[in-house]
Amino acid sequence: MPRLKPLAFAANTARSLWSVLRGGEETPAKAALRLKLDTRRWNPELLKQLEWRRFEEVCAAYYEALGFSVGTSGAGTAAGVDIVIHDKAAKTQSIARCKAWDAYRVGPRAVREVRRAMNAAKIADGMLLTSGRFTYDAVNLAAQEGIRLIDGPALLEKIAALAPDKALALLQLATQGDFLSPTCPSCSIKMISRQSTQDGRKYWGCRNYPACKQTFAGTASVPA
């Protein structure tokens, strides 16, 4: 598991960001959305539009901005990414799982996934972060399991409490390159808009198809 220096997460994701810069497809829908978004400051709509991997990077960089050492358990998937947070002063560890925005609220299943990750890693402290919201059942289960929940509004409050230069650095990380199109979990490159030849359904597909058959529904934060 990597042990990264404070505020080094963005540098260690340079390869991912390069794929962002070279791989994004500026569809008319995406161009229109980009024009509508206020990228000069943190706001709920901007947080909501961050694709899953960029949201993960922002969450990791946030904890690094607080002075923690941060690593990830594996390459990560759109279903959930485990960030391992090391507090060297207190000699403790925490696991944080990230869930990018979805039209549906995050339910108890995600809370159970965090508990399983905590048990597997033998780490007692766990958090679940989302740019969206949690269901009532998820809140209740998290309270029973001792897992902290951080939803979109709460995360924005935490970022706002940072020193201005650190909040700005997070904003620059969040909005660099193509932060709208989802990243392929397998290939770490930007996916492209495709349309089913059978029913006309729009979806995101990996540009390495047919070698990679990863797809996301077109209901991602930005229209496909």
N, C-alpha and C positions, 0 to 999 in steps of 0.2 A: 504494500500500500504506500503511495507516495506521501512524503512529508514536505509540504511546500512552505516557502518562506512567506511572511505576511505580505499581502497585496501582490503575490506572485502568480495567482491563479490565472489572471488574464494573459500573462506572458506565456504560461505553460499551455494555453489553449490557442496559441498563435496558428498552429496548423489547422485547427478548426475554423478560425476566423479567416484564414486564407481561402479555405474552401467556400466560406460565406461570400467573400468578395468576388471570387471568380465563378461561383456556381449559381447565383441568384437569377431568377427569371422575372423581369419586370413586366408582369401582365397588366392590362388596363385596370383591373380591380385592385391590384396591389399598389399601382401608382396613385390611384385615387385615394386609397386608404392612407398612404404615406403623406400625401398632401394635407389630409385632414388631421393627422396626429400632431400634437404639440410635443416635439422632441427637445424643447429648450428646458424643460423641467419635468420632474417626476409627477405623474398624475395617474389616476385609475385606468384610463383608457390605454395609455402607453403600456402599463404593466400587463394589462389583459392581452395585448397583442404580441407580447414576446413569445416566440416559438419555444418549444420545450427545452431545447439545449441551452438557448440563451438565458432562459429563466434560471436554469441550473447554475450557469456561470455567474449570474448576478447574485444568487443566493450564496454561493461559495465565496465570492469576492466580498460580500457584505461581512461575513464572519472573519475574513482576513483583515478587513478594515477595522474590526474590533480588536485585532491583535492576536487572534488565534491562529494556530497552524492547521491547515486544511488539506485533506486528501479525499479521494473518492474510492469507493469499493467497486472496481470494475469500470468498464467504459460507459456504462449507463444505458438506459433504454427510455423510450418515451413513456413507458408504464410507471416509471419511478426511478429516481437516482439517489443512491445513498452517499451523503457527504459525511465524512468522519471529521469531527472537530476536536482538536487537541488543545486543552487549556494547560499549558506547561507550568504556569504558576501554581495552579491548584492540583496538578497532576491527575486530571480527569479527562474523560472522553465522552462525546455525545455523538449520536447518529441523527442526521437530518435527512428527511426524504422530501423531494420537491415534486409538486404536481402543477404543471402549467394550467392556464385557464381552460375551462371547459364550460359548455352551455349548461351542464348539470353540476350540481354541487358535489363536493367530494364526500363520499359516504364512509361507513364503518370499515369497508373492505380495505381501504388505504391505511386505516389505523391498525388493523390486524397485520398488514404487511410490514409496518414499522416495528411492531412488537416482535414479529418473526426475525427481522433483521437484527434487532437488539439482542435477542436470545442467541442467534447464531454467532454474533460477534462478541457475546458476553459483555455488552455495554449496557449499563443500567439507565442511562439518560437518553431520551428520544424526543424528536420534534418532527412535525409534519407541516410543511409550508406549501401554500398554494397562492396563486395570484387571483383565485376565485373565492368561493365560500365553502363552508362545511355544512353538512346536514345536521339536524338535531341529534340523530342517532350517533353520528360520528363524534359530536361534542361529548355526549354522554359516555361513550365507550372510551374516549381518550382520557376522560376524568377518572374512570375506573382503572385504566392501565397506567396512569401517571405520565401520559405523553402530552407534551405541549403542542398546541395548535396555533399556527400563525397564518391568518388569511390575508387576502390582498390589502385591505385597508390597514391592518396592523403592521404589515411589512412596510408599507409606505410611511407610516408613522416612525418606524424604527430607522428607516433610511434618512428621514427628515431630521432625526436626532443626531446624526453623524456630523462631524465637522464639515463645513461647506465644501472644502476641497475633496474630501473623501466621497461625499454624496455626488459631486460633479464627476469624479472618476468612475463611479458606478454608472452614472447616466451615459457617459461616453462609451463605456463597455457595452451597455445595453443597446445603444443605437448605432453602433459601428456596422457598416456593411448591411447585409440583408438579415434583419432580425425578425422578419415576418414569415418567411417560408420555413417549414419544418426541415430539420436535419435528418438524414437517414441514420437510424441507430447503428446500422451495420457498416456503412461506408464513410460516415462523417462528412458527407457532402450534401449540398442543398438538393432537396427533391424538386421535381418539376410538376406543373399542372398537366394532368392527362384527363381523357374523357373515354368512358366505356363505349365500345362499339356496339354493345348489346342494348343498353338502356339509356345511354347518354349521360350517365351519372359522372360527375366530376370527382376526381380524387387526386391525391399526391402520390407520385411514384418516384422511385429512385432512378436517377439518370443512368445508372449502370445496368438497368434491365436489358436483357433477361438474366444476366449473371446474378443480379440482386433483385428479389421480388418483393422487397419491403414496400408497403403502401400505407397511406393514411387516408381517412375519409376526407372529403372536401369540406367538412364542417369545422376544419381547423380555424384558428382565429382570423386568418386572412382568407378571403374567398379564393378557391382554386381556379 
